[in-house]
Protein backbone atom coordinates (compact mmCIF):
# COMPACT_ATOMS: atom_id res chain seq x y z
CA UNK A 1 0.00 0.00 0.00
CA UNK A 2 1.35 3.44 -0.93
CA UNK A 3 0.60 6.36 1.41
CA UNK A 4 1.50 10.04 0.93
CA UNK A 5 1.92 12.26 3.99
CA UNK A 6 0.02 15.57 4.08
CA UNK A 7 0.79 16.25 7.75
CA UNK A 8 1.64 14.79 11.13
CA UNK A 9 -0.17 14.61 14.46
CA UNK A 10 1.08 16.79 17.32
CA UNK A 11 2.60 14.05 19.49
CA UNK A 12 5.86 12.21 18.76
CA UNK A 13 7.48 9.39 20.70
CA UNK A 14 10.55 7.39 19.82
CA UNK A 15 12.50 4.29 20.63
CA UNK A 16 16.20 4.93 20.33
CA UNK A 17 18.45 2.65 18.36
CA UNK A 18 20.59 0.22 20.28
CA UNK A 19 22.93 -2.67 19.83
CA UNK A 20 21.18 -6.00 20.08
CA UNK A 21 22.28 -8.29 22.88
CA UNK A 22 25.88 -9.43 22.17
CA UNK A 23 25.27 -9.66 18.42
CA UNK A 24 27.10 -6.56 17.21
CA UNK A 25 24.01 -5.59 15.19
CA UNK A 26 22.55 -2.12 15.64
CA UNK A 27 18.76 -1.62 15.70
CA UNK A 28 17.74 1.69 14.08
CA UNK A 29 15.51 4.19 15.91
CA UNK A 30 11.72 4.07 15.47
CA UNK A 31 9.36 7.07 15.66
CA UNK A 32 5.66 7.00 16.56
CA UNK A 33 3.25 9.80 15.61
CA UNK A 34 -0.22 10.34 17.07
CA UNK A 35 -2.68 13.07 17.98
CA UNK A 36 -2.75 15.55 20.82
CA UNK A 37 -4.40 18.75 22.05
CA UNK A 38 -3.07 21.80 23.89
CA UNK A 39 -3.54 21.71 27.66
CA UNK A 40 -1.97 24.36 29.91
CA UNK A 41 0.38 25.47 27.09
CA UNK A 42 1.58 21.89 26.47
CA UNK A 43 0.51 19.36 23.87
CA UNK A 44 -0.95 16.27 25.52
CA UNK A 45 -2.34 13.06 24.14
CA UNK A 46 -5.99 12.70 25.17
CA UNK A 47 -6.96 9.62 23.17
CA UNK A 48 -10.58 8.93 22.40
CA UNK A 49 -9.43 6.56 19.66
CA UNK A 50 -5.98 5.11 20.32
CA UNK A 51 -3.67 4.77 17.33
CA UNK A 52 -0.34 5.76 15.81
CA UNK A 53 1.75 5.87 12.67
CA UNK A 54 5.14 4.16 12.99
CA UNK A 55 8.14 5.37 10.98
CA UNK A 56 11.44 3.48 10.79
CA UNK A 57 14.65 5.44 10.20
CA UNK A 58 16.04 2.45 8.31
CA UNK A 59 13.22 2.97 5.78
CA UNK A 60 14.34 6.53 4.93
CA UNK A 61 12.30 8.53 7.47
CA UNK A 62 14.23 11.59 8.71
CA UNK A 63 12.90 12.91 12.06
CA UNK A 64 15.26 15.89 11.88
CA UNK A 65 13.63 17.19 8.69
CA UNK A 66 9.90 16.56 9.10
CA UNK A 67 8.94 19.20 6.54
CA UNK A 68 10.84 17.19 3.91
CA UNK A 69 8.64 14.17 4.70
CA UNK A 70 5.45 16.09 3.74
CA UNK A 71 4.12 15.29 0.25
CA UNK A 72 6.32 12.19 0.10
CA UNK A 73 5.12 8.67 -0.63
CA UNK A 74 5.87 5.69 1.60
CA UNK A 75 5.34 1.99 1.17
CA UNK A 76 3.18 0.94 4.11
CA UNK A 77 1.75 -2.19 5.65
CA UNK A 78 -2.03 -2.53 5.64
CA UNK A 79 -3.65 -0.69 8.58
CA UNK A 80 -4.29 -2.95 11.56
CA UNK A 81 -5.34 -3.08 15.18
CA UNK A 82 -2.86 -4.30 17.80
CA UNK A 83 -3.57 -4.44 21.54
CA UNK A 84 -6.63 -2.24 21.07
CA UNK A 85 -4.79 0.50 19.14
CA UNK A 86 -4.98 1.30 15.45
CA UNK A 87 -1.59 1.24 13.76
CA UNK A 88 -0.06 2.03 10.41
CA UNK A 89 3.53 1.01 9.65
CA UNK A 90 5.45 3.22 7.21
CA UNK A 91 8.05 0.75 5.89
CA UNK A 92 10.12 2.78 3.46
CA UNK A 93 10.23 6.11 1.69
CA UNK A 94 9.99 5.91 -2.10
CA UNK A 95 12.68 7.80 -4.04
CA UNK A 96 10.28 9.30 -6.57
CA UNK A 97 6.74 10.54 -6.22
CA UNK A 98 4.08 8.10 -7.27
CA UNK A 99 0.32 7.73 -7.18
CA UNK A 100 -0.56 6.84 -3.58
CA UNK A 101 -3.51 4.65 -2.60
CA UNK A 102 -4.23 6.89 0.41
CA UNK A 103 -3.00 9.92 2.32
CA UNK A 104 -2.10 10.46 6.00
CA UNK A 105 -4.19 13.52 6.92
CA UNK A 106 -4.45 15.60 10.10
CA UNK A 107 -7.76 17.33 10.90
CA UNK A 108 -8.04 19.83 13.75
CA UNK A 109 -11.31 21.14 15.15
CA UNK A 110 -10.28 24.78 14.67
CA UNK A 111 -10.36 24.14 10.89
CA UNK A 112 -13.12 21.52 10.52
CA UNK A 113 -15.28 22.11 13.58
CA UNK A 114 -16.07 19.25 15.94
CA UNK A 115 -16.18 15.87 14.22
CA UNK A 116 -19.12 13.74 15.37
CA UNK A 117 -17.00 10.59 15.37
CA UNK A 118 -19.09 7.44 15.53
CA UNK A 119 -22.27 8.99 14.18
CA UNK A 120 -23.62 8.03 10.77
CA UNK A 121 -22.26 10.12 7.91
CA UNK A 122 -19.35 11.80 9.69
CA UNK A 123 -16.82 10.37 7.19
CA UNK A 124 -16.68 8.73 3.79
CA UNK A 125 -16.78 4.91 3.99
CA UNK A 126 -13.23 4.65 2.57
CA UNK A 127 -11.73 6.94 5.26
CA UNK A 128 -10.06 5.22 8.25
CA UNK A 129 -9.65 6.99 11.61
CA UNK A 130 -6.19 6.15 12.91
CA UNK A 131 -6.21 8.28 16.06
CA UNK A 132 -8.34 10.92 17.80
CA UNK A 133 -7.46 13.13 20.75
CA UNK A 134 -10.13 15.31 22.34
CA UNK A 135 -10.37 17.58 25.36
CA UNK A 136 -12.17 20.83 26.27
CA UNK A 137 -13.68 21.32 22.83
CA UNK A 138 -10.45 20.65 20.96
CA UNK A 139 -9.99 17.70 18.62
CA UNK A 140 -7.15 16.40 16.51
CA UNK A 141 -7.70 13.44 14.21
CA UNK A 142 -5.16 11.43 12.23
CA UNK A 143 -6.86 9.84 9.21
CA UNK A 144 -6.04 7.62 6.27
CA UNK A 145 -8.00 9.02 3.32
CA UNK A 146 -8.21 8.45 -0.45
CA UNK A 147 -8.51 11.31 -2.95
CA UNK A 148 -11.99 12.82 -2.67
CA UNK A 149 -12.48 11.17 0.73
CA UNK A 150 -14.31 13.42 3.17
CA UNK A 151 -15.12 14.14 6.80
CA UNK A 152 -17.95 16.20 8.26
CA UNK A 153 -17.51 18.62 11.13
CA UNK A 154 -19.49 21.53 12.59
CA UNK A 155 -18.21 23.79 9.76
CA UNK A 156 -19.37 21.45 7.00
CA UNK A 157 -17.86 18.81 4.78
CA UNK A 158 -14.08 18.82 4.22
CA UNK A 159 -12.86 16.95 1.14
CA UNK A 160 -9.35 15.73 0.37
CA UNK A 161 -8.49 17.46 -2.91
CA UNK A 162 -5.60 15.86 -4.84
CA UNK A 163 -3.33 17.56 -7.34
CA UNK A 164 -3.66 16.34 -10.93
CA UNK A 165 -0.05 17.23 -11.81
CA UNK A 166 1.50 15.90 -8.60
CA UNK A 167 -0.69 12.97 -7.44
CA UNK A 168 1.24 12.65 -4.16
CA UNK A 169 0.10 16.16 -3.08
CA UNK A 170 -3.31 16.66 -1.45
CA UNK A 171 -5.01 19.11 0.91
CA UNK A 172 -8.13 18.91 3.08
CA UNK A 173 -10.51 21.64 1.85
CA UNK A 174 -13.80 22.80 3.36
CA UNK A 175 -16.25 22.25 0.51
CA UNK A 176 -19.47 23.70 1.94
CA UNK A 177 -20.99 25.25 5.04
CA UNK A 178 -23.59 22.49 5.57
N, C-alpha and C positions, 0 to 999 in steps of 0.2 A: 504494500500500500504506500502511495506517495502522498506526503502531507507538506504543504507550504505553511510557513509561519507568518501570521500577520501581526502578532503581538504576544507578549508573555503576561502571565499573572503576576501579582505583586510580591509573592513570597517565594524565596529561593532557599533550598537546603542543599547540602552536599555531603558526599562521603569522600574523604580524601584518599588519594592513591596510597598504596602501601606494598611492601614486599610480602609475597605470600610466604607462609611458614617454611623456612629452610629450603626453599626451592630456587631462590635467586631470580624468580620472575616478579615483575612489578605489575600490580593491578592499577589501571588508570582511574583517575577520579570520575565520579558520577554526580550529576546535578539533577535536582528535582524541582519542578516548578508547579506552583498551585496558586490559589486565589487568596486574597486577604482584603481587609477593610481597615481604614484609619481609626484608631482608638487612642485617645490621649496623645496625639501627635506621633504615634507609632503604628506601623502596619502590623496587623495581627490576623492570623488565620482564625476564622470563625465558621468552620465548615457546617453547612447544612447538607451538602452532598460532598462526600470525601472523594478526592481523586487527585492525580498528579500526572505530569508529563515528565518522563525520564530521558535525560540526554547524557550520552557517553562521550567523553573527551576523545577516546580512541576512534570514534566514528566521525570526527571532524568538528564537533561542537566546540566553540571557543567562548568560555564564560567571561573572558576579559574584553570581548568585543560583541556584546549582545546586539547592538544596532546592526552589525554585519550579518547577523543570523536572521533578521527580518527579511521577508520576501525571498527566502531560500527554501529549497525543496529537500526534504529528507525521506529516506526509505524508512518506513515504520512497520512495526508489528501490528497486527489487528488489535483494536481496542479490546480490553478485557477487564474483568473484575477479579481482584485478589484480596483476600482477607477483608472483604466488605468495602474496598476502595476501588474506584475506577482507575485504570492506568492506561497509559499510552507510551510505548517505548519507541524513541527516536533512535534508530540503529546507526544510520550513517548519512552524512551530508552528501548530496549529489554535486558533482563538479559544475555541471551546467544546469540552467533552468529547464524545467520540463513541465508537462501538464499534470498537475497534482490531482489526485482523486478527491481530496478534502483539504481544508485549511484549519489551522489552529487559530481560534479567534477569541479575543477578550471582549466582554461586554460589561460595562459599568453602569450602574443605575443613574448616574448623573447625565449620561448620554442616551440611555434607552428608556428610562423610567423603571419602576419596579417590575421585574419579571414575575409572573404568576406561575412559577414552576410547579408542575404537577397537575395544573388544570388543563382541560381540553383546549387545544388550539393555541398554546403558548409558544410552540415551535413547529417547524416543518418536520415531517416524519423522518426525514433523512439527516436531521441534526442530532448529535449526541452530546449530552451534558457531561463533561469530564469532571468539573468541580464547581462548587458554589459556596461562597462565603457571604454571610449576611449578618448585620448587626446595626441597630439604631437607624433603620431606614436606608442603609447603604447595602449595595450588593455588588459583587464582582463574580462573573461567571466565565469559565474557561470551557469553550465549546469546540467540537469538531464538526465543521459545516462544509457542504458542497457549494459550488457556485449556485447562486440564486436561492440558497437555503435562507430561512428567515426565523426570527424570533419576534415575539410581541411583548411589549412593555407598556407602561402607562402612557408613553408618548406616541405610541403607535407601532407599526410594523417596521422592523429594521431588516433589510435584505443584504446579503453578501453579494456585492457587485464585483465581478472579475474583469480584469483587463483583457481585451481581445488580442492586443499586440504582445503582452507579457502575461501568459496564462498563470504564472506563479504569483502574480500580484492581485490582491483583492482587498476591499474595504467594506466594512459594515456601514450601510447608509440608511438613514431613516427615510422610508418611502411614503409615508402618509401620516396624518395626525389622528387616525382612527384607532 
